[in-house]
Amino acid sequence: MASEIIIVFESGQDDQEIAETTTCCTNAQAPLRITS
Amino acid sequence: MALSHYLKLFAWPENPQQWLAYSTRRGAYALLPGELVAALQQGRAVPPDTMALLEKLAFVTADSNQEREDVFSFNQRLNNLSTILSLAVIVNMDCNFQCRYCYEGTQKDKLYMTDKTAEQVVAFIRERTGPRIKKVILDFYGGEPLLSGKRIISLAAALQPCLQEQGVALELTLVTNGSQLTARAVNELLPWGLTSCKVTLDGPAHNHNTFRPFKNGAPSYELIVRNIKECCELTRIGIGGNFTRDNYHLFPQLMDDLQEQGLTPAKLAMVKFDPVQQTSDIFADLRFCGGCASIEEPWLAEASLLLREEILKRGYHTPKISPTTCMVDMDNSLTIHYDGTLYKCVGMIGHREYACGDIWSGMKEYRQQYHLDHWRKEEKCRECVYLPLCFGGCRFMAFQRDGHMGKVDCRKDFLDATLEAMLLQDVRYRHGQAS
């Protein structure tokens, strides 16, 4: 069971990266938060 | 090591021996062998290098209680880490459009930021640019912000030298209807730090022109597309669009038209469509009743998935599924109204009971006003696997629903209905894997 049998599509973001993305409300229609 | 509480596992459609794993905590996703998932579920040994990878992806945790505490204090930690001062600046409340659903409704008038207010906006921003701040982002709104092009430039011109002196970058972004977005306007703003513009197109021409005409009723679609073509190589342009239950199926035609007109994925930074929100507050135009009043409306899941599929299928960029922050929760994120009043959400401008200070006297305490951490009171939120993606949802939506922000805007049903399908879309279109 070696790690190469795991296929990583996205490794995601750490807290620092999330902290430096803009907030969700850059759309005047208050969008669905997860897709903003 | 135990499986994370914030892990979703979905059976992989192509092979029942594999699982698609997604961390709501980190936004990571990967394909795991069934044998590995079984070993983790049963607490059997897993090779150290495999475990290290799973831990990096936040699929497993050494301490489940600590993991939960870390998620509960997520926003606090982000506030400690953030180096950005992010301000939405409403430069006017005037608009040359008459959009049928505008959330600013009857508030719009020939109201513009004055010189005196602008001078204090600069002083307020300078005061808030402490040693930890590395970048100031000014996101210009209106009304229509490009009706105040000179004001935007004067604000940036007053700020840029002192920020530069402190080693702080200045970025300008615009949310614009696109009617004034000419190469000249963009070229004037570029030296002051313009990095991107978001332009709204509500589907193909006939639908867009019905929902977003000029004030005199004239169509706006053709002019906006022409302007985007003129500016898309000067600055990053993202396309937003607001759909209803009755017209979302028309939006793929918009993308076909954009492609035919040369606005290919390489020319646009982003495409993303959102539902028109049904407002019911004191400023709402009661003649409009086709909006979405709750994320729990079942048609919304179908519409969101269909449109995301159509966007990705054509190769356009659209945001990934990952935790994002809300202005309300971020200490360094504010809305400055044209008159200098401060709010914690662009949707709340004009609602005086949600004003939290002004640029002269500074920010007031707003914890209770905006019901910070309201999700903590709800057991369903504390236990929810989606907590990092939601944190109680959109307060503006809750306000429109209840007239206050005290209750959460639960996204669980929506995420149950869409997350797996959205991940499979991403795997297929972003990573070229059949699923």
Interface residues (C-beta under 8 A of the other chain):
Chain A: M1 A2 S3 I5 I6 I7 V8 F9 E10 S11 G12 Q13 D14 D15 Q16 I18 A19 E20 T21 T22 T23 C24 C25 T26 N27 A28 Q29 A30 P31 L32 R33 I34 T35 S36
Chain B: S23 R26 G27 A28 Y29 A30 L31 L32 P33 E35 L36 A39 V46 P47 D49 T50 A52 L53 L54 K56 L57 A58 F74 R77 L78 N79 L81 S82 T83 I84 S86 A88 Y103 E104 I137 D139 Y141 T173 V175 K198 G240 N242 K272 D274 P275 V276 Q277 I295 S304 R308 T318 P319 K320 I321 S322 P323 T324 T325 C326 M327 M330 S333 C345 V346 G347 L389 C390 G393 C394 F396 M397 R411 F414 L415 D426 V427 R430 H431 Q433
